Structure formats: C-alpha cells, structure tokens
Amino acid sequence: MPVFRFPRHGSILRNSPMSILDSATDVLKLLARSGRDLTVTDVVNELDVPKSTASRVLKHMTACGLLERDTRTLAYRPSLLILELSHQVRASSSILDRMEDALQALVQETGHTGYISVLDETCRHVVVLRVRHGTQPLRVVTWPGHRSPAVAVSTGRTLLARLSDSALADLYADNYPVVPARAPRDLKALRARLDEVRRDGWSIAMDEALPGVGSISCSVADPESGETLAFCLSFPVPQDDPAFVQSLTQRLVGHARAIGRAARDEFWTARP
C-alpha cells in the first residue's frame, strides 16, 4: 500500500515523520474548539491551508474512521469511534481527577500554589479539597478542610456565579457576611462581580479573605454527576500587574475550558 503524504504547506502540515498524525490532530483540535461540524472551508480558513489539502486531509481521516460525513450538509464530524473514546474518558475520570492533573501541571509551570475547592452544604462557604504547593512563597497558606466566606475568595465567587439570582437572594439578601475591605460589600456589589465571572469565565481576588494573597479561579461542572468544583492559582499580591495576571489567567482558563468541554459543561461549551 502506498504511503499517504501531504504536501508541506500551512499550519496543518509539518516537516516531520509525524506530519499525518499532526495534521489529524490539528483537525480534531479545531473540531473540539468550534463545537460543531466542519466543512472544507472551515479548515481552509482556520488552519490556513489550500482547499485541495484540506479536502484531502478530511477524506483521509474519514477513510481511517476518525471522521464521518453528514450526507445532507456534507460537513465532517467525529466518528462513532471518537465518540466512544470520549465517553470512556468521561466515565473513567471525574472532573476532580482531571482538575488535579491540570493543577499539577499549572503549579509546575508557574511555581504558584494551587487549590481545588467546593461550596459547602450551605453554599455560603467554600471548602478546600486539594492543595498543590508551588515554589513561590505565600504569606498565608490554607490546607484541605479550610473554609472561607464564598463571597470573599475567587474560588467561592466562580462557584456562586453558577447560581441563579433568586438563589443568591435566598442566601444573602437578609444575612450578608462581614467581609474584608476589597471584597464585595453587599448583594448588589456581589452580583456585579458575579456578572463579570459569567462574562469572562474566571474570577480574581486580591488581598481579600487571605491577606497578602491574590488568586485567579475557574469552575467546572459535570452535568452527569452534578459535581461542581473550582480550582485556582494563588500568588503574592505585589505580583498583581496586568501582564502577570493575564498570563496566569490564560493558562488557567485553557485548562478549565478543556476540562469543561470534556465534561459537557454548558458554561464552557457555549464559549468560543
């Protein structure tokens, strides 16, 4: 059987023995990122390759059983094989497992301490489940089991952002906690901060419940198990310059998006 080789052009093709596998990986990543079926035009525009090359790649992936083609729209989508594999991944690994793996990678990459947390039974406090210590020193370090007011930490707010306005009113309208100066002072201020989380996908806290500590958080929900967790990276407040925050946020959001989409969390699947 002749060896199938693609011409070397554009981001989808690489000058290496693994170019065919790399090309297929690029297409699968585009499928995951777009959240919809792909046409030849989509591949041409998104991966910057000639139409003939895009068509050849998609046809070869279909022949290999990685994709299938909609007979009506002629668009390409993941094959049953890919769907079965993704189901096996979801079944064998909870979002806690995936979040721990992501947090370990983030801590190793950045040197900052990471946490995984969950709302307690009252939904008014957030409880630390896991800690991964980094190499950068922190003024205050918390441990598994530590509870903080959910309104005054980034993990708490990214979890509260999942609740409806009526649920928030039931929690806080008549019994808002005393909070540090930089935390939301009342329900109105809290709602404004939670709207930012819903819009941006992440939450930030600077020198609030934990003095001298800043943190950036994302949350992920598993619609099958009902499990919702938050994970964060914490750092000394003097490092809160915009470029630093943006870099850390991009890393964290990238992992949260991947975990969320794997779990079919609508908060992440609905985002570009």
C-alpha positions in Angstrom: 0.0 0.0 0.0 1.4 3.4 -0.9 2.2 5.8 2.0 -0.1 8.8 2.1 1.8 12.0 2.3 0.5 15.6 2.4 2.3 18.5 0.7 4.2 20.7 3.2 2.1 23.8 3.5 0.5 25.8 6.2 0.0 25.2 9.9 -1.7 21.8 9.3 1.4 20.2 7.8 4.8 19.8 9.4 8.1 18.7 8.1 8.4 15.6 10.2 7.6 11.8 10.0 4.6 12.5 12.2 3.0 15.1 9.8 0.0 12.9 9.0 -0.8 12.4 12.7 -0.1 16.0 13.4 -2.5 17.0 10.6 -5.2 14.8 12.0 -4.6 16.3 15.5 -5.0 19.8 14.2 -8.3 19.0 12.7 -9.6 17.2 15.8 -8.5 20.2 17.9 -10.4 22.5 15.5 -13.5 20.3 16.0 -13.2 20.5 19.7 -12.6 24.2 19.7 -15.5 25.0 17.3 -18.0 22.7 18.9 -19.7 22.0 15.6 -19.3 20.0 12.3 -16.6 21.3 10.0 -16.6 22.0 6.3 -13.6 22.1 4.0 -14.0 25.9 4.0 -13.7 25.9 7.8 -10.4 24.0 7.7 -9.1 26.3 4.9 -9.9 29.4 6.9 -9.0 28.3 10.4 -5.8 26.3 9.6 -4.6 28.4 6.6 -4.2 25.6 4.1 -5.2 25.2 0.4 -8.6 23.8 -0.3 -7.1 20.8 -2.0 -5.0 20.0 1.0 -7.9 20.5 3.5 -10.2 18.2 1.4 -7.5 15.5 1.2 -6.9 15.6 5.0 -10.6 15.3 5.8 -11.2 12.5 3.3 -8.2 10.6 4.6 -9.4 11.0 8.2 -12.9 9.7 7.1 -11.3 6.7 5.4 -9.4 5.9 8.6 -12.5 6.0 10.7 -11.8 9.2 12.6 -14.5 11.3 11.0 -17.8 10.8 9.3 -19.6 13.0 6.8 -23.2 14.3 7.0 -24.9 13.2 3.8 -27.1 16.3 3.8 -24.7 19.1 4.7 -21.5 17.3 3.6 -19.8 18.6 6.8 -17.5 16.4 8.8 -18.0 15.4 12.4 -16.4 13.0 14.9 -16.9 9.3 14.1 -18.6 6.9 16.4 -15.1 5.6 17.4 -14.1 9.1 18.6 -17.4 9.5 20.5 -17.0 6.1 22.2 -13.4 7.0 23.2 -14.6 10.3 24.7 -17.3 8.6 26.6 -14.7 6.2 28.1 -12.6 9.1 29.2 -15.5 10.8 30.9 -16.6 7.6 32.5 -13.2 6.7 33.8 -12.1 10.1 35.1 -14.1 12.6 37.2 -13.6 16.3 36.9 -11.7 16.1 40.2 -9.2 13.8 38.7 -8.8 16.0 35.6 -8.6 19.1 37.7 -5.9 17.6 39.9 -3.9 16.8 36.8 -4.4 20.3 35.4 -3.5 21.9 38.7 -0.3 19.8 39.0 0.8 20.9 35.5 0.0 24.6 36.3 1.9 24.5 39.6 4.9 23.0 37.8 4.7 25.6 35.0 4.2 28.7 37.2 5.7 27.9 40.6 2.5 29.2 42.3 0.3 27.3 44.8 -2.9 25.8 43.5 -6.2 24.8 45.2 -9.3 22.8 44.4 -12.4 23.9 46.3 -16.1 23.3 46.6 -19.1 25.1 48.1 -20.2 23.6 51.4 -23.7 22.4 52.1 -24.9 26.0 53.0 -23.4 27.4 49.8 -22.1 30.3 51.9 -18.6 28.9 52.4 -16.0 27.4 50.2 -14.0 24.4 51.4 -10.5 23.5 50.2 -10.3 19.9 48.9 -6.8 19.7 47.5 -3.6 21.8 47.7 -0.6 21.7 45.4 2.2 23.7 46.8 4.4 25.7 44.5 7.9 27.1 44.8 6.8 30.7 45.2 6.3 31.6 48.9 2.9 32.8 50.1 2.2 34.9 53.2 -0.8 32.7 54.1 -1.3 29.1 53.1 -4.5 27.1 53.6 -5.0 23.4 53.9 -7.6 20.8 52.9 -10.7 21.4 55.0 -10.2 25.2 55.4 -13.3 27.2 55.0 -13.6 30.8 53.7 -16.6 33.0 53.0 -17.6 32.3 49.4 -18.1 35.9 48.6 -14.6 36.9 49.6 -12.4 34.4 47.7 -12.1 33.8 43.9 -13.0 30.1 44.1 -16.1 31.0 46.0 -17.3 33.6 43.5 -16.6 31.5 40.5 -18.9 28.8 42.1 -21.5 31.3 43.2 -21.6 32.6 39.6 -23.3 29.3 38.8 -26.3 30.1 41.0 -29.4 32.0 39.9 -30.2 35.5 41.1 -33.1 34.1 43.2 -30.8 31.5 44.8 -28.3 34.3 45.6 -31.1 36.4 47.2 -32.1 33.5 49.4 -28.5 33.1 50.6 -27.6 36.8 51.1 -30.4 39.2 50.9 -31.0 39.2 54.7 -27.8 37.8 56.0 -24.8 39.2 54.2 -21.5 38.4 55.9 -18.9 40.8 57.2 -16.1 40.8 54.6 -12.7 42.3 54.0 -12.4 45.8 52.6 -11.7 44.7 49.0 -14.4 42.1 48.8 -18.0 42.8 47.6 -19.7 44.7 50.4 -23.3 43.7 49.8 -25.5 41.7 47.5 -25.6 44.3 44.8 -21.8 44.5 44.6 -21.6 40.7 44.7 -24.0 40.4 41.7 -21.8 42.9 39.8 -18.7 40.8 40.4 -20.5 37.5 39.5 -21.7 39.1 36.3 -18.1 39.6 35.4 -17.3 36.0 36.2 -20.1 34.8 33.9 -18.9 37.1 31.1 -15.2 36.4 31.4 -15.1 32.8 32.6 -12.8 33.5 35.6 -12.7 35.2 39.0 -10.0 37.2 40.7 -9.4 38.2 44.3 -6.7 40.4 45.6 -5.9 40.7 49.3 -9.4 39.8 50.5 -10.1 36.8 52.8 -6.4 35.9 52.7 -4.2 38.9 53.5 -1.4 39.5 51.1 -2.6 36.8 48.7 -4.1 37.1 45.2 -5.8 34.3 43.3 -7.4 33.6 40.0 -10.1 30.9 39.7 -12.3 28.9 37.2 -15.0 26.4 37.9 -16.2 23.3 36.0 -19.5 21.4 36.4 -20.2 17.8 35.5 -23.9 17.7 34.3 -24.0 13.9 34.8 -22.8 13.7 38.4 -23.9 17.2 39.4 -20.4 17.9 40.7 -19.1 21.5 40.5 -15.6 22.4 41.5 -13.3 25.4 41.4 -9.6 25.5 41.0 -7.2 28.4 41.4 -3.6 29.6 41.4 -2.6 31.8 44.3 0.3 34.3 44.4 1.7 37.2 46.4 -0.4 40.4 45.9 2.6 42.5 44.8 2.6 40.4 41.6 -0.8 41.6 40.5 0.5 43.6 37.5 -1.8 43.3 34.4 0.7 41.3 32.3 1.2 38.7 35.0 -2.5 38.4 35.7 -3.3 38.0 32.0 -0.6 35.3 31.6 -1.8 33.3 34.6 -5.4 33.7 33.6 -4.8 32.4 30.0 -3.1 29.3 31.4 -5.9 28.6 33.9 -8.8 29.3 31.5 -7.2 27.0 28.9 -7.2 24.1 31.3 -10.7 24.9 32.6 -12.1 25.1 29.0 -10.6 21.7 28.1 -12.0 20.0 31.3 -15.4 21.7 30.9 -15.8 20.7 27.3 -14.8 17.2 28.0 -17.5 17.1 30.8 -20.1 18.9 28.5 -20.4 21.8 30.9 -22.6 24.3 29.1 -20.7 27.2 30.7 -17.7 26.2 28.6 -19.2 24.5 25.6 -21.2 27.7 24.8 -18.0 29.8 24.7 -15.9 30.3 21.6 
